[in-house]
Amino acid sequence: MQYQSQSVAKLYFIAAIGLFLGQILFGTVLGAQYIWGDFLFPAIPFNVARMVHTNLLIVWLLFGFMGAAYYLIPEESETELFSPVLAILMFWVFLAAGAATILAYLLVPYATLAELTMNDLLPTMGREFLEQPTITKIGIVVVALSFLFNIGMTMLKGRKTVISMIMFIGLTGLAVFFLFSFVNPSNLIEDKFWWWWVVHLWVEGVWELIMGAILAFVLIKTTGVDREIIEKWLYIIIAMSLITGLIGTGHHYYWIGTPEYWQWWGSIFSAMEPIPFFMMVLYAFNMVNQRKREHPNKVAVLWAQGCAVMAFLGAGVWGFIHTLAPVNYYTHGTQVTAAHGHMAFYGAYVMIVLAIISYAMPLLRGRAAANSNKAQVVEMWAFWLMTVSMVFITLFLTAAGVLQVWLQRYTETPMGFMEVQDKLQIFYMMREIAGIVFLIGLGVYIYSFFVDSDGEEATA
Amino acid sequence: MSEVFTKTMARNIFYGGSAFFFLLLLALTFDTQGVLPERDHRENITPEVVLGKKVWEDNDCIGCHTLLGEGAYFAPELGNVYKRFGNSKDAIIGFIKSRPKNGIPGRRSMPQFNLSDEELNAMAEFLKWTSEVNTANWPPNIQG
């Protein structure tokens, strides 16, 4: 750690990991509800558990992105953070708002929460992933603006690098497109149209810039490869992300009442969305192969390379398998979508946050470069447990999805939804087992922070 | 990458490409907004349909169901439920009303939301309206 004010990142990373644990606990609850339909009913209905699972994911990834920015922006800008006090204040505001929202989901019926928070004044609730009460959404905007101000001012007074610029563009895009969460026309079709301007333009748009910038930072630090080379790769990768991803939005506009030309635009452009992810794999492995130094933090490099590979598989390959309109006609809204969603989020966004945490946390905790060998080995176990179990979760959900499509859609004698669900039980069982292994992997990950923390640092 | 391809070129492709395709997205969006009224039969959005959408949102129905294929995959697709239930609003209302408070042992069950008659009717109207949107023949069959 070169600048004192980078230490605010530590708070953000700790909160991120804590909320990650909550997310996965509720994930295992949801998996159980797929097997035993009445599990925890009516105390925690499926929709409530799902809101907690997805909202915790979003919130902890945002904590991760902000922590990453507070760590890497001062270092890139070669100056102290503009206002560490503001960063700490916003941390507590965001944590309090996030925790209160999650608790409200669990403790109050959703309709009551909508009433209590006066949703009718500006109705924004009750849409997938945007379930937060309007007041929470306003809070998110305030936190995001303060955060952008803070890192923007830091960049202004210091060195301007490509990495910090791309990070800033990505985070600004994140804040700007979130504003569409306040657009909720009473016409469902228009509502759905603009909803994707938050969801798609986040995860298949500006978040990829954030991911690219963090990956570039970690690669520069751990490989010592010339910044010029890394930055050139970064530019071309994120160029391909936006060139394919912006019009790729069309793959959500096939069957929701939007014009049929989107089937062409969406299919052609989203078929190219794997390209930037494939380039990320080439890039991460090339940079490590051309490394100018042996960095003692081996596990951070493992996360960075793993992130590129899993993002390519989850977002790229699993996105492609159901993105062409004639295929999507049958797979739209099935377990195939769920399979893709799980591996894509884990590969692209969970792993990039864990990569920067893995790189930065030893430094934030006062190490010179890395944890002890023993602690790194434990963290590597966590990497493999979580990554392999996520591969299995994805495979089981894909199998469930293919069978679901076959029985319910792609047949002369289609069966009803619930009847088909009964036939998918075996896959839901295996998915739940894989989910529990993931939870164990996360336990090992958390444990790795407490292993041998006084031990001698690993050397290259 | 070779030295012929410089960082400046990469930067220009990023800024130029992003700007161009964002403008293209805006143009297509503008066109879509013009065409949508022919497909979403918005002239039939009555106050009941509006209330129905509010009830849909206030109870987080999307947290279990899909609606035109979007949402959660725990419970049946509802975009065409009006047609699946034999073009019957009463069947929809009857189903929602009859959910047991404590669920069904061992099975998935919809919660009992205690909706008023006005809300139930609005929900049915909303689902009827949704089933009549032009969705390019999706879903493939009545099972959703």
Chai-1 contact restraints between the chains, C-beta under 6 A:
chainA,res_idxA,chainB,res_idxB,connection_type,confidence,min_distance_angstrom,max_distance_angstrom,comment,restraint_id
A,G37,B,R107,contact,1.0,0.0,6.0,A-B,restraint_1
A,G37,B,R108,contact,1.0,0.0,6.0,A-B,restraint_2
A,D38,B,G103,contact,1.0,0.0,6.0,A-B,restraint_3
A,D38,B,P105,contact,1.0,0.0,6.0,A-B,restraint_4
A,D38,B,G106,contact,1.0,0.0,6.0,A-B,restraint_5
A,F41,B,G103,contact,1.0,0.0,6.0,A-B,restraint_6
A,P42,B,G103,contact,1.0,0.0,6.0,A-B,restraint_7
A,P42,B,P111,contact,1.0,0.0,6.0,A-B,restraint_8
A,P45,B,P111,contact,1.0,0.0,6.0,A-B,restraint_9
A,F46,B,C64,contact,1.0,0.0,6.0,A-B,restraint_10
A,F46,B,F74,contact,1.0,0.0,6.0,A-B,restraint_11
A,N47,B,D60,contact,1.0,0.0,6.0,A-B,restraint_12
A,N47,B,G63,contact,1.0,0.0,6.0,A-B,restraint_13
A,N47,B,C64,contact,1.0,0.0,6.0,A-B,restraint_14
A,R50,B,G63,contact,1.0,0.0,6.0,A-B,restraint_15
A,R50,B,A72,contact,1.0,0.0,6.0,A-B,restraint_16
A,M51,B,G63,contact,1.0,0.0,6.0,A-B,restraint_17
A,Y110,B,D60,contact,1.0,0.0,6.0,A-B,restraint_18
A,A111,B,D58,contact,1.0,0.0,6.0,A-B,restraint_19
A,A111,B,N59,contact,1.0,0.0,6.0,A-B,restraint_20
A,A114,B,D58,contact,1.0,0.0,6.0,A-B,restraint_21
A,M125,B,E57,contact,1.0,0.0,6.0,A-B,restraint_22
A,G126,B,E57,contact,1.0,0.0,6.0,A-B,restraint_23
A,G126,B,D58,contact,1.0,0.0,6.0,A-B,restraint_24
A,G126,B,D60,contact,1.0,0.0,6.0,A-B,restraint_25
A,E128,B,I62,contact,1.0,0.0,6.0,A-B,restraint_26
A,E128,B,G71,contact,1.0,0.0,6.0,A-B,restraint_27
A,S186,B,V50,contact,1.0,0.0,6.0,A-B,restraint_28
A,S186,B,K53,contact,1.0,0.0,6.0,A-B,restraint_29
A,N187,B,R42,contact,1.0,0.0,6.0,A-B,restraint_30
A,I189,B,D40,contact,1.0,0.0,6.0,A-B,restraint_31
A,E228,B,K7,contact,1.0,0.0,6.0,A-B,restraint_32
A,E231,B,K7,contact,1.0,0.0,6.0,A-B,restraint_33
A,K232,B,K7,contact,1.0,0.0,6.0,A-B,restraint_34
A,K232,B,A10,contact,1.0,0.0,6.0,A-B,restraint_35
A,Y235,B,A10,contact,1.0,0.0,6.0,A-B,restraint_36
A,Y235,B,R11,contact,1.0,0.0,6.0,A-B,restraint_37
A,Y235,B,F14,contact,1.0,0.0,6.0,A-B,restraint_38
A,I236,B,A10,contact,1.0,0.0,6.0,A-B,restraint_39
A,I238,B,F14,contact,1.0,0.0,6.0,A-B,restraint_40
A,A239,B,I13,contact,1.0,0.0,6.0,A-B,restraint_41
A,A239,B,F14,contact,1.0,0.0,6.0,A-B,restraint_42
A,A239,B,G17,contact,1.0,0.0,6.0,A-B,restraint_43
A,L242,B,S18,contact,1.0,0.0,6.0,A-B,restraint_44
A,I243,B,G17,contact,1.0,0.0,6.0,A-B,restraint_45
A,I243,B,F21,contact,1.0,0.0,6.0,A-B,restraint_46
A,L246,B,F21,contact,1.0,0.0,6.0,A-B,restraint_47
A,L246,B,F22,contact,1.0,0.0,6.0,A-B,restraint_48
A,L246,B,L25,contact,1.0,0.0,6.0,A-B,restraint_49
A,I247,B,F21,contact,1.0,0.0,6.0,A-B,restraint_50
A,W255,B,G69,contact,1.0,0.0,6.0,A-B,restraint_51
A,W255,B,T135,contact,1.0,0.0,6.0,A-B,restraint_52
A,W255,B,A136,contact,1.0,0.0,6.0,A-B,restraint_53
A,W255,B,W138,contact,1.0,0.0,6.0,A-B,restraint_54
A,I256,B,L68,contact,1.0,0.0,6.0,A-B,restraint_55
A,G257,B,R39,contact,1.0,0.0,6.0,A-B,restraint_56
A,G257,B,D40,contact,1.0,0.0,6.0,A-B,restraint_57
A,G257,B,V133,contact,1.0,0.0,6.0,A-B,restraint_58
A,G257,B,T135,contact,1.0,0.0,6.0,A-B,restraint_59
A,T258,B,T32,contact,1.0,0.0,6.0,A-B,restraint_60
A,P259,B,T32,contact,1.0,0.0,6.0,A-B,restraint_61
A,P259,B,V35,contact,1.0,0.0,6.0,A-B,restraint_62
A,E260,B,A136,contact,1.0,0.0,6.0,A-B,restraint_63
A,H332,B,G69,contact,1.0,0.0,6.0,A-B,restraint_64
A,G333,B,T66,contact,1.0,0.0,6.0,A-B,restraint_65
A,G333,B,G69,contact,1.0,0.0,6.0,A-B,restraint_66
A,Q335,B,Y73,contact,1.0,0.0,6.0,A-B,restraint_67
A,A338,B,Y73,contact,1.0,0.0,6.0,A-B,restraint_68
A,Q408,B,Q143,contact,1.0,0.0,6.0,A-B,restraint_69
A,R409,B,P140,contact,1.0,0.0,6.0,A-B,restraint_70
A,P414,B,N141,contact,1.0,0.0,6.0,A-B,restraint_71
A,P414,B,Q143,contact,1.0,0.0,6.0,A-B,restraint_72
A,G416,B,Q143,contact,1.0,0.0,6.0,A-B,restraint_73
A,F417,B,P76,contact,1.0,0.0,6.0,A-B,restraint_74
